[in-house]
Amino acid sequence: MLAFAPLHAAAGVAADAVTWLAGTLQPLTGGAATAAAIVVFTIAVRLLISPLTLAQVRGERRRAALAPQVRDLQRRHADDPARLQAELFGLYRSAGASPVAGCLPALLQAPFFLVMYRLFSTGEGSTGDGGTGAGGTGAGLLAEQLAGVPLGWHLSDGLAGAAGPLFGALLAALVALAWWSSRRARRAATAGAATAAGTPAGTPADGAVPAVLGRVLPLLPYLTVVAALVVPLAAVLYLVTTTAWTALEQAVLRRPQVRTGQPLDRNS
């Protein structure tokens, strides 16, 4: 239990923030105040961690800019792994980049997503009017409603009344977002495979790795749809909001870079 104490405490703080937001939005949104608060809170957190996303994108671009030099070193030192690693280290150091520059920001974002997912999936940290602190679907955040459907309602609880159209619309949005993200991931994987073409076997950029990623990465966005089938409505709202935000970030931050003398690839 002690291992989860920090997570529980963070979920409690997040629950208090959502409760405060719901009270603030009540005059404008009425009975949908808590659902609106989930959306606003998710956007606020994504804005808060946006510098980490920017750092991740910058790291990826630095590595992409060094790719031709990396491939050249891999060809020249394919038979000497120790020399290759030393040369690569020197290249990244001189360019002020790192081969893992995009990984650390992504890891630092993970706790934020874990806290929000836990809160909206279990209601943990939400005490509600009953003050039980149990975090179950019968009290607190998950007892609130959207269009007459409790935020603790699961798809398996039935689709009677407004639940059917509500879950249907949210799932349709997730499927559309997953398709769009999958399409971008497939194109990125194809570009990566083309970049790795001709790299000597056994080197760090061996074409076998991009080939595997090219098959796996396009499938990952659909995991949000699978998750939405088993989590409560509050978590589905969170998934739609954060996935839409991620898609917006992809479109803005990872748009094709316009270079002098090169046309913009409008298919990216």
N, C-alpha and C positions, 0 to 999 in steps of 0.2 A: 504493500500500500504506500510506503514511504517513497518508493520510486516514482509514483504518480502524483505525489503531493504538489510539486511545482506546476504540473500540467493542470491539476484540479484548481489550484490557486489562480492560474492564468485564465482558465475557463470562467472562474467566478468573476474576475475583473471584466472579461468580455461580456458576460451576462449582464453585469451592472450597466455597462455602456449601452447595450442593446435596449435594456429596460428604460434607461434615461432617454434614449433616442425615440423610443415608442411613445413615451409621455410627451415629448416635444412635438412629435408629428401627429399626435392624436387629433388636434383641431383641424388638421388638413386632410387626414386620411381616414378618420373614424375607426371603424372596426378592423381595418387593414393596417393599423398603426404598427403592430409588431412585425408583420411581413415586410412593410416598407422599411422598418428599422433594420431588418436583416440585410436588405439590399444596400441601404446607405452605409451600414457598418462595414460590409464587405468591400464596398468601393473605397471607403476611408482607409481601411487597412491596406488595400492594394496601392493606394496613393502613398501611404506611409513607407512601404517597402519598394516603391518605384526606383529609388536610387540604386538598390541592389540589382534590380532588373537592368538598369542602364549600365551598371558595371559589368554585368554578365554579357550584354550585347557588345560592349566595347572590347572585352576580352576575346570574344569570338571573332570580331573583325580584325583584331591584331593578329590572331593566329592565322586567319584566312589570308591576310596580306603577306605573311611569311611563308605560306604554303609552297610557292615556287622554289624558294631557297631551301626549304626543308626537303623537298623532293630531290633537289640537286645533291644535297648532302647524303641522302639515303642511297642514291645511285652510286656516288663516289666511295662510300664506306659500307656498302652492303655486306662485305666480308669481314668487317671489323666492328662489331657491336659496341665495344668499349670506346673506340674513337668516335663512332657515330654519336653516342650519347654525350660525349664531351663537346663535340662540335655543335650539337643541338642546344645544349645548355648555354654555350657561349653565344649562339645566335639569338636565343630568346633574351638573354641578359643584356646584350648590346642593344636590342630593340625595345627594352623596357617592357617586355611581355612575359607571359608564362604559359606553358602548355596546359595548365589547369586554371587559367585566369577566369574562365566562365563557370567553373564548378563551385568555388567557394561562395559566391553570391547566391547561387541556387540552393546550396546547403543551408545558408543563413535564413533563407525564406521559409524553409520547411517547417520550423516550429510555429510560425504564424498560421500556416495552412492547417497544421495538426490541431491547434487550439480551436480554430473556427469550425473545422469539420467535427471535432469532438463535441463542441457546444451545441451545434445545430443537429447533430445526430442523436445525442443522448439527453440534451437539456442540462448537462452537468454544470453545476454552479448556479443554476437558476432556482431560486427558492419559491418564487410566486407568492400569492397571498397567504398560502398556508404555512410558509416559512419552514418547510420540512427539510429543505436542502437536499432532497433525495435525487433530484434531477430526473425524475421519471416523466413519462408522457402525460401523467395525470395532473401535474402541477407546473406552475411557472411558464416559461417561454413556450413550451410545446403544447400547452393547454389553450393558447390563444388561437384565433381562427383567421382564415382568409376565405372570403366568399362562403362562409358557413362551414368550411372544412377545417378541423383542428390542425395546427401545425405539426402535431405529433402523429398525424394520420399516415399510414403506409399504403402503398399501392395494393398490398395483399389484404388490406382491410375492406376493400370493395370500391366500386366506382359509381355507387348510387349518388343521385343528386348532382351537386356541383363538383364532386370529386373527379368524375370521369373527364369532363371538359378541362378542368384545371390541370390535372396530371397529364392529359393528352397534349395540351398546349406547351407545358413545360418540357415534356419529353421530346416533342417535335422540335422545340428550340435547341435542345441539347444535341439531337441527331444532326440538325443543320450545322451547328457549330462544330461538331465532331467531323462531319464531312469536309467542311472548309479547312479545318486544321489538318486533317489527314491528307488532303490534296496538297497543302503547302509542305507537309512533312515528306511526302513522296517526291515532290520536286526537289527539295533540299537534299534528300538521300540520293537522287539521281545525279545531282550536281556533284555531290561528294564522291560518288562512285566514278564519275568521269574524271574528277581531279586526281583520284588515286590510281587511275589506269596507268599501267606501265611501271608502277612502283615495284621494286624487287620483292619477291616472296620472302616472308620472315622479318621484314622491317616493320617499324611501328605503324606505318600507314598501309600495310598489306591490304590489297583490294578485297580480301575475304571479309574483313570487318565491316566496311561500308556495305557490302552485299547483304550481310546479316541484318544490319541496321535498316537497310532499305526495305526489308520485309517486315521488321518489327515496328519501327517508328510510326508508320501510317495507321497501325492498329491501335496504338495507345490512346488517342483521343476518344475512342469509343468506350473506354473503361468508365468514363463519367456517366455514360448512358446506362451501363450495367449497374453502377453504384446507385443511380437514381431509382432503380427498380426495387431496391431493398431498404433505402433510408427513408426517414420521415419527410413530410412536405417541407419543413423548415430547411432541412439539408438540401433538398432539391432546389429550393430557391437560392440557397448559397451556391450550389454547383452551377446553376444557370448564370448567376451574376459573375462569379469568378471566371468561368469559362469564356463568357462574353468579353470580360476585361482582358483576358489573355489573348483572345483573338484580335482585339483592338490593338494591344501592344505589338502583336506579331505584324499587323498591317502597317503600323506607324514606325516602329523601331527597326524592323527587319525588312523594310521596303528596299527594293533594288537601289544601289548606290549609283547616282548619275556621275559618270566620269567624262572628262573632256574628250571629245572625238568618238564617244561610244554612245549608241542609241540606248534608250531606256527599254529594258525588257518588260513589256506590259503583261506578259503571261505569268509573272512571278507573284 
